[in-house]
């Protein structure tokens, strides 16, 4: 049968109004606060400035190349540090947000940061406890098995893969951390005499 | 103070951190009384959002009590009970002046694609979030509401992101009386989007997910029809079948980067980080909506590219509307709805955790254990 101009199966709105609490209270677009995307109303924002005061930077704050200058306020959590900090600063200095390299460099720095922090916190006496940080206890206290199996979940197939990836990536991180610690130790140790000169 | 900190993908812990300080004359320091773990926190937790630094504190949904205010703050006093939008906005730039608070141009030094946000990586400005005992609130005169006496703290915390984002998702669908609305994702935002679709006069609301307890909540809380996508061979065909082959008038994508349903997409994204997000639900939305229909996207994706079926979108003449929610703009209307009993945001809260349980909370949320929908965190600063 050919399609017609009618909308199929139009519902009985009186029935819906009776059945659904609040049905249609915002049917009129005028009741919807952002139905009109842009509403110029600077007096409504709560700001009592036209040009905001500038926050003082206590460290060289990285910024997107797409900004003319640093914004009036900015976050000061986790200033760039170490090798990851050098990569992050380079990502902000050299590539705009439109460049894939900008984001790839930041993602790479994130992984380096994990390694660096692992080593640094080991020396600070706050070593990572992987099991606790994964929150693995929830598997026991929050019904890990019962929550996953026999419930028609689309993600059950990848549970072994999740475990494998988590375990292998953590081993990689720990292995790299071990190499970094050993490298650091050997840098601090007095130079060994080599057979060539002995 | 004690705060949740990120240690690397899938790892968080609680640490002692320095107290936040007044860094700008319009800052406030807020003692956090209630925070939430959001589905979009999982993008950070899984390492999908670039420039998520070790030591960073997540949390963009929180309420609290004002502890200290900067010299230029006029509308807040110590002791005020406040809620903050997840957006950080200046109130004076081109975008804020047009009530597009989520696009503020003065609060995110790290990127121009989004405004500042609490606890959402340096890509969103590098502001520590509210899963901590204390938090710094920039432009405090703009970024707060005093919690009314009649409003519960749990309702308030859900009005800082999930509820207004769901409402805005429905609003961007430009829903007309009798429209068929399909909501992909039965998480908190999807549930609020479904509920809001009725307020705007939808004729039929169908919520899609694969987690049976969330679909149950979609039926009871949001009065929606539901579809468990694992129970049909072809989601798109299903929606053509149930709409006389026309397609839905409006599709709302409330899933984002971690979508399940297509194994390859999930592997390429969440596991291998080759895309900004798995666009499985977004592609279902594009293909399930009718020609000239509207797809409203509020699921969070990373800034890298994703394999979206844009050819279909163009051929069908779709309107695709997207935005981070401008929370503050929606508060007056949503406050009315809560006061009148039309909306009860806290009805979706399933878990209440202490800050010390945060690692278990993230694991539970990430692995979808214990019928979790919305976990809250209570930092309880002394």
Boltz contact constraints between the chains, C-beta under 6 A:
constraints:
  - contact:
      token1: [A, 8]
      token2: [B, 244]
      max_distance: 6.0
  - contact:
      token1: [A, 10]
      token2: [B, 178]
      max_distance: 6.0
  - contact:
      token1: [A, 11]
      token2: [B, 178]
      max_distance: 6.0
  - contact:
      token1: [A, 11]
      token2: [B, 203]
      max_distance: 6.0
  - contact:
      token1: [A, 20]
      token2: [B, 198]
      max_distance: 6.0
  - contact:
      token1: [A, 20]
      token2: [B, 223]
      max_distance: 6.0
  - contact:
      token1: [A, 22]
      token2: [B, 199]
      max_distance: 6.0
  - contact:
      token1: [A, 22]
      token2: [B, 342]
      max_distance: 6.0
  - contact:
      token1: [A, 23]
      token2: [B, 198]
      max_distance: 6.0
  - contact:
      token1: [A, 24]
      token2: [B, 201]
      max_distance: 6.0
  - contact:
      token1: [A, 25]
      token2: [B, 199]
      max_distance: 6.0
  - contact:
      token1: [A, 26]
      token2: [B, 199]
      max_distance: 6.0
  - contact:
      token1: [A, 26]
      token2: [B, 200]
      max_distance: 6.0
  - contact:
      token1: [A, 27]
      token2: [B, 177]
      max_distance: 6.0
  - contact:
      token1: [A, 27]
      token2: [B, 201]
      max_distance: 6.0
  - contact:
      token1: [A, 32]
      token2: [B, 171]
      max_distance: 6.0
  - contact:
      token1: [A, 33]
      token2: [B, 329]
      max_distance: 6.0
  - contact:
      token1: [A, 33]
      token2: [B, 330]
      max_distance: 6.0
  - contact:
      token1: [A, 33]
      token2: [B, 333]
      max_distance: 6.0
  - contact:
      token1: [A, 34]
      token2: [B, 171]
      max_distance: 6.0
  - contact:
      token1: [A, 34]
      token2: [B, 329]
      max_distance: 6.0
  - contact:
      token1: [A, 38]
      token2: [B, 98]
      max_distance: 6.0
  - contact:
      token1: [A, 39]
      token2: [B, 99]
      max_distance: 6.0
  - contact:
      token1: [A, 40]
      token2: [B, 98]
      max_distance: 6.0
  - contact:
      token1: [A, 42]
      token2: [B, 97]
      max_distance: 6.0
  - contact:
      token1: [A, 45]
      token2: [B, 91]
      max_distance: 6.0
  - contact:
      token1: [A, 45]
      token2: [B, 96]
      max_distance: 6.0
  - contact:
      token1: [A, 45]
      token2: [B, 142]
      max_distance: 6.0
  - contact:
      token1: [A, 46]
      token2: [B, 91]
      max_distance: 6.0
  - contact:
      token1: [A, 46]
      token2: [B, 141]
      max_distance: 6.0
  - contact:
      token1: [A, 46]
      token2: [B, 142]
      max_distance: 6.0
  - contact:
      token1: [A, 47]
      token2: [B, 91]
      max_distance: 6.0
  - contact:
      token1: [A, 47]
      token2: [B, 92]
      max_distance: 6.0
  - contact:
      token1: [A, 47]
      token2: [B, 142]
      max_distance: 6.0
  - contact:
      token1: [A, 49]
      token2: [B, 92]
      max_distance: 6.0
  - contact:
      token1: [A, 50]
      token2: [B, 92]
      max_distance: 6.0
  - contact:
      token1: [A, 52]
      token2: [B, 90]
      max_distance: 6.0
  - contact:
      token1: [A, 53]
      token2: [B, 25]
      max_distance: 6.0
  - contact:
      token1: [A, 55]
      token2: [B, 23]
      max_distance: 6.0
  - contact:
      token1: [A, 55]
      token2: [B, 24]
      max_distance: 6.0
  - contact:
      token1: [A, 63]
      token2: [B, 109]
      max_distance: 6.0
  - contact:
      token1: [A, 64]
      token2: [B, 110]
      max_distance: 6.0
  - contact:
      token1: [A, 64]
      token2: [B, 111]
      max_distance: 6.0
  - contact:
      token1: [A, 64]
      token2: [B, 112]
      max_distance: 6.0
  - contact:
      token1: [A, 66]
      token2: [B, 112]
      max_distance: 6.0
  - contact:
      token1: [A, 70]
      token2: [B, 109]
      max_distance: 6.0
  - contact:
      token1: [A, 71]
      token2: [B, 106]
      max_distance: 6.0
  - contact:
      token1: [A, 71]
      token2: [B, 109]
      max_distance: 6.0
  - contact:
      token1: [A, 72]
      token2: [B, 106]
      max_distance: 6.0
  - contact:
      token1: [A, 73]
      token2: [B, 24]
      max_distance: 6.0
  - contact:
      token1: [A, 73]
      token2: [B, 107]
      max_distance: 6.0
  - contact:
      token1: [A, 73]
      token2: [B, 138]
      max_distance: 6.0
  - contact:
      token1: [A, 74]
      token2: [B, 109]
      max_distance: 6.0
  - contact:
      token1: [A, 75]
      token2: [B, 125]
      max_distance: 6.0
  - contact:
      token1: [A, 75]
      token2: [B, 126]
      max_distance: 6.0
  - contact:
      token1: [A, 75]
      token2: [B, 127]
      max_distance: 6.0
  - contact:
      token1: [A, 77]
      token2: [B, 56]
      max_distance: 6.0
  - contact:
      token1: [A, 77]
      token2: [B, 126]
      max_distance: 6.0
  - contact:
      token1: [A, 77]
      token2: [B, 128]
      max_distance: 6.0
  - contact:
      token1: [A, 78]
      token2: [B, 53]
      max_distance: 6.0
  - contact:
      token1: [A, 78]
      token2: [B, 55]
      max_distance: 6.0
  - contact:
      token1: [A, 78]
      token2: [B, 56]
      max_distance: 6.0
  - contact:
      token1: [A, 97]
      token2: [B, 111]
      max_distance: 6.0
  - contact:
      token1: [A, 97]
      token2: [B, 113]
      max_distance: 6.0
  - contact:
      token1: [A, 103]
      token2: [B, 50]
      max_distance: 6.0
  - contact:
      token1: [A, 103]
      token2: [B, 303]
      max_distance: 6.0
  - contact:
      token1: [A, 103]
      token2: [B, 304]
      max_distance: 6.0
  - contact:
      token1: [A, 106]
      token2: [B, 50]
      max_distance: 6.0
  - contact:
      token1: [A, 106]
      token2: [B, 51]
      max_distance: 6.0
  - contact:
      token1: [A, 107]
      token2: [B, 50]
      max_distance: 6.0
  - contact:
      token1: [A, 110]
      token2: [B, 52]
      max_distance: 6.0
  - contact:
      token1: [A, 113]
      token2: [B, 53]
      max_distance: 6.0
  - contact:
      token1: [A, 113]
      token2: [B, 54]
      max_distance: 6.0
  - contact:
      token1: [A, 114]
      token2: [B, 8]
      max_distance: 6.0
  - contact:
      token1: [A, 114]
      token2: [B, 54]
      max_distance: 6.0
  - contact:
      token1: [A, 117]
      token2: [B, 54]
      max_distance: 6.0
  - contact:
      token1: [A, 133]
      token2: [B, 7]
      max_distance: 6.0
  - contact:
      token1: [A, 133]
      token2: [B, 11]
      max_distance: 6.0
  - contact:
      token1: [A, 133]
      token2: [B, 13]
      max_distance: 6.0
  - contact:
      token1: [A, 133]
      token2: [B, 359]
      max_distance: 6.0
  - contact:
      token1: [A, 134]
      token2: [B, 10]
      max_distance: 6.0
  - contact:
      token1: [A, 135]
      token2: [B, 359]
      max_distance: 6.0
  - contact:
      token1: [A, 135]
      token2: [B, 360]
      max_distance: 6.0
  - contact:
      token1: [A, 135]
      token2: [B, 362]
      max_distance: 6.0
  - contact:
      token1: [A, 135]
      token2: [B, 363]
      max_distance: 6.0
  - contact:
      token1: [A, 137]
      token2: [B, 360]
      max_distance: 6.0
  - contact:
      token1: [A, 138]
      token2: [B, 360]
      max_distance: 6.0
  - contact:
      token1: [A, 138]
      token2: [B, 363]
      max_distance: 6.0
  - contact:
      token1: [A, 138]
      token2: [B, 364]
      max_distance: 6.0
  - contact:
      token1: [A, 138]
      token2: [B, 369]
      max_distance: 6.0
  - contact:
      token1: [A, 142]
      token2: [B, 364]
      max_distance: 6.0
  - contact:
      token1: [A, 142]
      token2: [B, 369]
      max_distance: 6.0
  - contact:
      token1: [A, 142]
      token2: [B, 370]
      max_distance: 6.0
  - contact:
      token1: [A, 143]
      token2: [B, 370]
      max_distance: 6.0
  - contact:
      token1: [A, 144]
      token2: [B, 369]
      max_distance: 6.0
  - contact:
      token1: [A, 147]
      token2: [B, 369]
      max_distance: 6.0
  - contact:
      token1: [A, 147]
      token2: [B, 370]
      max_distance: 6.0
  - contact:
      token1: [A, 151]
      token2: [B, 212]
      max_distance: 6.0
  - contact:
      token1: [A, 152]
      token2: [B, 228]
      max_distance: 6.0
  - contact:
      token1: [A, 152]
      token2: [B, 230]
      max_distance: 6.0
  - contact:
      token1: [A, 153]
      token2: [B, 210]
      max_distance: 6.0
  - contact:
      token1: [A, 154]
      token2: [B, 210]
      max_distance: 6.0
  - contact:
      token1: [A, 154]
      token2: [B, 230]
      max_distance: 6.0
  - contact:
      token1: [A, 154]
      token2: [B, 260]
      max_distance: 6.0
  - contact:
      token1: [A, 154]
      token2: [B, 261]
      max_distance: 6.0
  - contact:
      token1: [A, 155]
      token2: [B, 260]
      max_distance: 6.0
